[in-house]
C-alpha cells in the first residue's frame, strides 16, 4: 500500500471519528417525541440516530431553541436520514430555530409549529486559506448562481421542499454576519410548516435549560411575524444495537472553510485540521487559524 493511500485511510478514520464524538446537543425522549435543545454538532448525528433506534416509538423530533449547526454536512446528512425514516418535526410555542436549526427542521415528513415561532436565516460564508496566507472569505451571494459552492445547501433544500426557491431567498435575506427572521408569510409561501392543532408540553427537566438557550440564541427578538434583520449579536447566535459510526459525509477536503454566524456563548469545538469553521463572532480570520486550525471559535 502506498504512503498516499495510507494517508487517505488515516484521514478518513479521523474524520469519521470527529463526527461520532460526544454531542453537546441535549436530547430527551418523552413518549413518541424526541426533544432537541441546543446547537447541532458533530456528535448530534450519531446521538439522534442511536436514540431513534433505541426508541422505535418516536415519530416526531421536537425543536425548542436550536441556534445553528457546527457541521453543516453532518446536519444535512442527519436531515436526509430523518426524512428517509418518515419522522415528523415540530417547533414548540415560543421556540426559535436559526441557520442549521432551520435546515434540520425542514427534514420532517410533516412540519408543524405552535404560536410565535422564530425562524432565522442568512447567507453562508466560504473561506479559503493557502499555507500561512490570510484567509479569503466570500458570502454565498458572491458566487454565480451556477457555482458548485451552492450545491451543498441548495440540493438539500430541493430534496426537502421540492424546490430550491427557499435556498435563494435565505442567502439573499441577510449576509453572513446578520440574521433575518422569517415572516409568517415566508413560512406559508415556501411551505416550511403548518400551524399545529395541539400544543406540546416541554418536559420539566428541559424548562430551565430552554429558557437559558432561548435567551442566548435570540435575546430580545421581536415576535410580531413581520420579519426583521439584525446583526449577529454578542449574546448567544442509548445507542441502537448496531450503533452509528458517525456522519457519512465527513470527507477529505482541501483547505477550505465555511462559516455561519452563531448566537451563543464562546465555545471551542474540535475539528479535523482541514475542516475549520468560525463565526462572525471571531474578530478576524487570523484569530481562527492561530488556534492550530483545530478549533472553530463560535458563539462569541
N, C-alpha and C positions, 0 to 999 in steps of 0.2 A: 504493500500500500504506500502510495506516495505521501510525502510530508504535506502536500496541499490537501489531499483527501482527509488525512488525519486531522488537519487544522479545521476543515469544514465540519467534520463529525464532532469535534470538541466544541466548536461554536454552537452547533445545533443543540447539543446537550445543555450547554449553559443557557441558551435562550429559552428552551422548554422549562428548565428548572426555575428560571426567573419568573415565568408566567404561572408556575404552580406554587409559588411561595405563599405563605400565610397571608390572609387578607385582613385589612382593617375595616372592610365593609361589615356593618352589623346585619346579621341575618337572624330571623326568628320565625319559626313555624307556629301558626295558630289555626288549627282546623285544616281547611283546604286552602289556606293562604300562606305565602312566604313573604314576610315583610323585609324590605331592604332599606337601610339607612346609611347615609354617608357616601363618600366618593368611591367610585369603582376603580380597583387597582388590578395588578397582575394576578392576584390570588382570587379575585371575585369569580372568575370563570370556573375554576375548579370547585370553589365553595358552593356556588349556586347549583351546579350540575350534580355534585355529590349529594347535596341536600334534597334535590328533586328525586334522585334515585332512591334515597333512603325514605322518602315520604311520597309515594306514588299518588296519594290522595290530593296533593297540592295541584290546583288548576289555575291559580292566579298569583302573579307577582304583584305585591302591593308596594308602591313607591311612596316615599314620605318626604324627606329632604335629601336630595341627591344632587350635589353640586358639580358633577362632571366625571371625567374618566382620565385616569393617569395613562392608560394604554388603550388607544382607540382601536387598534386591531383586535386585541383580546375582547374588548367590549362588543365590537361588531360581530365577532365570531360567536360570542355568547348569545347575542340577539338572534342570529340565524338558527342556533340550536333551540332557543326558546320558541321561535316560530315553528320549527320543524316538529316540536312536541305539542303544538297546539295550545300553549299556555297563554292565558289572558293577562293583561296588565291593567292596573288601577292606580289612580293618584288620589290620596285621601283629601279631605276638606282642608283647605289652607296649606296644602303641600306645595313644594317647589322642585322643579326639575331644571337643570341648566346644562347646556353643552352635551357631553356624553350621556348625561342622565336622560335627556330627551331621546337620544338615539336608541338607548336600550328600551325605553318605554314603547317606542314605535314597533318593537318586535311582537307585541301582543296580538294574538289572533283576534281578540276583541279588546278594545281600549276604552276605558271609561274613566271619568273624572267627577269628583264631587265639586262643591261650591268653591269659588275663588281660587282656581288653580293658577300657578305661575309656571310658564314655560320660557326659558331663556335661551336664545340662540346667538351665534356670532360666526365670523369667519375663522377658519383655522389659519395658522401661520406656519410656513415651512422654512426651516433654517438649515443651511449647509455650511460645513466648515472643512477646510482642507489644511491638514497639518496644524501649524501654530498660527495660521492666519485668523483674523477675526471672523466670526460667523456672519453670513449674509442672510437676511430674512425677508420673505415676501408673503403677503397675505394671499388668500385664495383668489381674490378678485384681480390680483396682478397677473394671473396666468390666463392665457386664452381659454375659451370655453372647451376647446378640443384637447387641451393638455392632459396627459395621463395623470398628473398630480390630483386631478379632480376625482379619479376613479374610486379611490378608497371609500369615500363617503357617498358620492353620487350613486354608485352602483348599489350600495346598501339601501339608501333611501328608495331607489326604484324597486328593489325587491320587496321592501316592507309596504310601500304605499302604491305601487303600480305606476309611479311617475317620478321623475326627478325634479319636478317643479318646486317642491319644498326645499330641496337642497339649494337651488339657486336663490330662493327667497332668503334662506338662512344666512348664506355667506354675504349677501348684499345688505342685509338688515343692519349689521353692525360690524365694525372692524374687529380684529383680534383682541385689541385692548379694551373693548367695550362689550356690553351685553344688551341685547334687545329682548324685551319681554313681549311675547306674542299677545295679540288681541284675541278677544272671543271670536271675532270674525275670521282671524287667521286659523284658529283651531277648526272652525267649520269649513272654511274654504279648502284647506288642504286635507281634510278628512283625518285629522290627527286623533280625534277622540269623539265620544258622545257623552252626554250627561248621564251619570249613574242614577238608577232608580232606587238605590239604597245606600245607606252610609256604612262605612267600615270602621269599626272602633279600633283605635290604636291600643295594642297590648300595654298594660300598666307599666311593664318594665321598660318600654320604649318612650314613654311620655316625656320624661326629663331629658334624655338624650336628643329626642326630636326637637324640643324647643331650643336647645343649645345649638344644634346643627342648623335649624331654620334661621336663627339669628345670624349665624356665621355665614351661611350661603347668601341670604337675602337682605339681612338688616331691616331697614325700614321701607322695603319696596312697596309701592302702591299697588292695590289690588282692585283697580276700577275697570279692568277689562278693555281699556283703551290703548294699551301698549305704551312702552317708553323705552328709551335707550339711555344707558348710563355707563360711565367709565368703570372698568373692572376695579373694584374697591379694595381697600386695605383691610377690611374686616372679613370674614371668610367668603371669596368667589363661591354527619355523620356520614361519612362518606359511604358511597354505594359499595357493593361487593367488588366490582371491578375497579372502581375509582376512576378519576380523570387525571391524566398526567399533566394537563395544562392546556394553554391556548395553542391550537394547531397552527395558528398563523404567525408564530414567532419565527421570523425569517432572518437569515443573514442579509445585511444591507450594507450599502456604502455609508459613509459618514454623513447621514442626513438626519435632520431633526424636525419634528413637527410640534408646535406648541399651541396650547389653548389657555386662555386666562382662567384662573381658578378664583374662588371666593371663599377661602378657608384660611386657617392659621398656617404659618410657615411649617412645612414638614419636608423631610427628605425621604425620597423613595428610591430604592436601589434599582439601577438599570444596568443592562449589559452595556459595555463601553461604547458600542456603536448605535445605541438607541436612546439617547437622552432627549427628554422634552423638558421645557421650562415654561413658566408662565409670565404674564405681563408683570407679575409681582417682582420678578428678578430685575434688579436695577440695570443690568447690562448682560449681553450675551457672554462677554468675557468672564463675568462672575460665575456663570454656569459651568463654563469649560474649566475654570480653575479648580472646581471641585472634582478633579480627576476624571471628568466626563463619566462618572459612575452614578451621579445623583441628579435627580430632577428637583430643583427647588421650586416648590409650588405653594400655593395657598398663602402668599405673603400679603 
